[in-house]
Every structure is written in C-alpha cells, then in structure tokens.
C-alpha cells in the first residue's frame, strides 16, 4: 500500500496547482477529508507525526551541520549549539 503521507502531499499539491481542473481539485478535497479522518474516513492516520511536524533527529542533524559549516556566522553557531543541547536534553 502507498504511504499515506505521500498520498496526502500529492493531493495537497494538486489543490495548489493552478493548472488542474476544478473536478480534480474537488476529488482531492474528498480524498484528503477521508484520509485525514473526516466523516466516513479511515479514522486515525497511520503515520506517527503529522506531515508538518519536524523529525527531531533531522533537526539535530541540521543543527550539527550548521555548527560545523565554515560559512555560518559564529553567532548562528552559538545559537544552534544551544538549540542542539536543548534537543538532547528532551
């Protein structure tokens, strides 16, 4: 079965696309309502996080990369180090 997150992203992209028909957009609205737990839908989503939540491990990797990047300012590196410590404490 296809990943529900990918299906949702595809339908949201369809809604934002100015070149798709109104019929296609209405179908995407219906599918999104069903997938996101609307009336008659599939209930709880099958993925752990909503598509808008950030994966803490990915955030930590990004912060570590910024801290070691020579093009990042010292001020930004200090701020990122602090955020990284806060993430590791949680």
N, C-alpha and C positions, 0 to 999 in steps of 0.2 A: 504494500500500500504506500502511496505517496506521503511524504512528510506534510502534516497539516500546516506547518509554518510556511512551507514553500507555496502551498495552495493559497493560503491567506495573502501572502505577499503578491502573488500573481494577480489575484482579483483586485487587490488594492491598487496595483499598478494599472490595471485595466480601467478602474474608475478615474484615475488621474490622467489617463491618456486622452488628449483632445481628438484623436483620430478614430476612436472606437464609437460604434453606434450606440444609441440610447437603449436599444434592445439588449445589447451585450452588457452594458452597464447595469441594467436592471437585473439581469441574470447574476452578475457578480454580487450585487447587493443581496440577493436572495441566498446565494451560497455562503456569503460572509455571515449573514444572520444565522444560518443553520450551523455553521462551523463554530461560531463564537458563542453558541449556547442559547440562541433565541428560541421562541416557541417552536416545538417540533424538531428542534435541532439535536445535535449529538451530545448535549449535556456539557460536562466538564471538558475543557480542552485536554488533549492527550500529551501536550508538552508541559514541562515544569514551569517555565517562565513565559510571561507574555512577550511577544516579539519586540516590544520596546524596552524591556529590561536588559541591562548590560550584564554580561557574564563577568563576575568578579575576577576570575583568573585571567580573562582577556584584558581587563582594565589594569591588573597588576603587571602583565607583560608589557603593555603600552607605557606604563609609568617607568618600568625598568629600562625600556628602550630610550625613553626621553632623558633619563638621568645619565645614560652613557653616551648620548649623542653630543658630539662636539659643537654642533650648530645651535644647540639650545642654550639660552642665557643661564647664567648662574642663579639668578632669581627664580626662574622657572624650575630649574633643577632642585633647588631647595624646597619649593612648594610641592613638587612631585615626590620628593623623598618623604615629606611629611604625610602626604596622602597615602603613600605606599605603606608607611608604618601604621597608619590608621586602619588600612585594609587588613594588614597582617594581624592586628590585634583582635579583629572581629572573628 
